[in-house]
Amino acid sequence: MTKAEESKLETMRRENRLTCRLPAVVEGRDRDGLKRDPAAQCVSISRRGACVITPLDVVVGEKLTLALPTINAERKEMMVVAWVREFDGERHVGLGPIDDDTFVIFSDAAVTGSAPSEIPAVG
């Protein structure tokens, strides 16, 4: 990923975020196969991204899926790693949209407190 692409991801994540503590499942693939963290935690979310705590070894630009089972057990979002930072001994991973038209569908429930059945379709 180029510096310009990294900068774009940093800019895209700067919007209203809701601080939360939601159970999350993060999955991805690398040269060794499937990597999965079924015990990740989503600590903030917006309509275009999320921050999760996970011990997974990930790199900027890598694609991962994010699921928030308490919001919508059936929904997974494909996202891209925008940044990785160590904070208080935990790995925080910023996830952003794959492209400019992507919004995180289940973020409406997290942001507004709606029930999963009340989440409007996007797209």
C-alpha positions as CSV (number, residue, x, y, z in Angstrom):
1,M,0.0,0.0,0.0
2,T,1.4,3.4,-0.9
3,K,1.6,6.4,1.4
4,A,-1.2,8.1,-0.5
5,E,-3.5,5.1,0.0
6,E,-2.6,5.0,3.7
7,S,-3.3,8.7,4.0
8,K,-6.7,8.2,2.3
9,L,-7.6,5.5,4.8
10,E,-6.6,7.7,7.7
11,T,-8.8,10.5,6.4
12,M,-11.8,8.3,5.7
13,R,-11.9,7.0,9.3
14,R,-12.2,10.5,10.7
15,E,-15.9,10.8,11.4
16,N,-18.2,10.4,14.4
17,R,-17.4,7.2,16.2
18,L,-19.3,5.4,18.9
19,T,-17.2,4.0,21.7
20,C,-18.4,0.5,22.5
21,R,-17.4,-2.9,23.8
22,L,-18.9,-5.5,21.4
23,P,-17.8,-9.1,20.9
24,A,-16.4,-9.4,17.4
25,V,-15.1,-12.1,15.1
26,V,-12.2,-11.2,12.8
27,E,-11.1,-13.4,10.0
28,G,-8.5,-13.2,7.2
29,R,-6.2,-15.3,5.1
30,D,-2.4,-15.2,4.8
31,R,0.2,-17.4,3.2
32,D,-0.3,-19.9,6.1
33,G,-4.1,-20.1,5.5
34,L,-7.1,-19.0,7.6
35,K,-6.5,-16.8,10.6
36,R,-9.4,-16.2,12.9
37,D,-10.0,-14.4,16.2
38,P,-13.5,-15.4,17.6
39,A,-12.8,-13.4,20.8
40,A,-11.9,-10.0,19.3
41,Q,-13.5,-6.9,20.7
42,C,-14.9,-4.0,18.7
43,V,-14.1,-0.8,20.8
44,S,-15.4,1.8,18.4
45,I,-17.5,1.9,15.3
46,S,-18.8,4.3,12.7
47,R,-20.7,4.1,9.4
48,R,-17.4,3.7,7.6
49,G,-15.1,1.7,9.9
50,A,-14.3,0.1,13.2
51,C,-11.5,-0.4,15.7
52,V,-11.0,-3.9,17.0
53,I,-8.7,-5.4,19.6
54,T,-7.2,-8.6,18.4
55,P,-3.9,-10.4,18.8
56,L,-3.9,-11.4,15.1
57,D,-0.8,-10.4,13.1
58,V,-2.2,-8.1,10.4
59,V,-0.7,-5.5,8.1
60,V,-2.0,-2.3,6.6
61,G,-3.9,-3.0,3.4
62,E,-4.8,-6.6,4.3
63,K,-8.5,-7.5,3.9
64,L,-10.4,-9.0,6.8
65,T,-14.0,-9.8,7.6
66,L,-15.6,-8.4,10.7
67,A,-18.7,-9.9,12.3
68,L,-20.5,-8.4,15.4
69,P,-22.6,-11.4,16.5
70,T,-24.6,-9.4,19.1
71,I,-25.7,-7.0,16.4
72,N,-26.3,-9.4,13.5
73,A,-25.2,-13.0,13.8
74,E,-25.5,-13.6,10.0
75,R,-23.6,-10.5,8.8
76,K,-19.9,-10.2,7.9
77,E,-18.3,-7.1,6.5
78,M,-15.2,-7.2,4.3
79,M,-12.9,-4.4,5.4
80,V,-9.3,-3.3,4.9
81,V,-6.7,-2.8,7.7
82,A,-6.1,1.0,7.8
83,W,-3.7,1.0,10.7
84,V,-2.3,-1.2,13.5
85,R,-1.2,0.2,16.9
86,E,-0.2,-1.3,20.2
87,F,-2.0,0.4,23.1
88,D,-1.8,-0.6,26.7
89,G,-0.4,-4.0,25.7
90,E,-3.2,-4.7,23.2
91,R,-3.2,-4.6,19.4
92,H,-5.7,-2.1,18.1
93,V,-6.6,-2.5,14.4
94,G,-8.4,0.2,12.5
95,L,-10.6,-1.2,9.8
96,G,-11.9,0.9,6.9
97,P,-14.1,0.4,3.9
98,I,-12.9,-1.5,0.8
99,D,-13.9,1.4,-1.4
100,D,-15.6,4.8,-1.3
101,D,-19.1,3.4,-1.7
102,T,-18.9,0.9,1.2
103,F,-20.7,1.5,4.5
104,V,-20.6,-1.0,7.4
105,I,-24.2,-2.3,7.3
106,F,-24.4,-3.4,11.0
107,S,-22.9,-0.1,12.2
108,D,-26.4,1.5,12.1
109,A,-27.4,-0.9,14.9
110,A,-24.3,-0.1,16.9
111,V,-24.5,3.6,16.4
112,T,-28.3,4.1,16.8
113,G,-29.1,1.1,19.1
114,S,-31.6,-0.3,16.6
115,A,-32.5,-3.9,16.6
116,P,-30.9,-5.9,13.7
117,S,-34.3,-6.2,12.0
118,E,-34.6,-2.4,11.9
119,I,-31.3,-1.9,10.1
120,P,-31.9,-0.3,6.6
121,A,-30.3,-1.9,3.6
122,V,-27.5,0.1,2.0
123,G,-26.6,0.0,-1.7
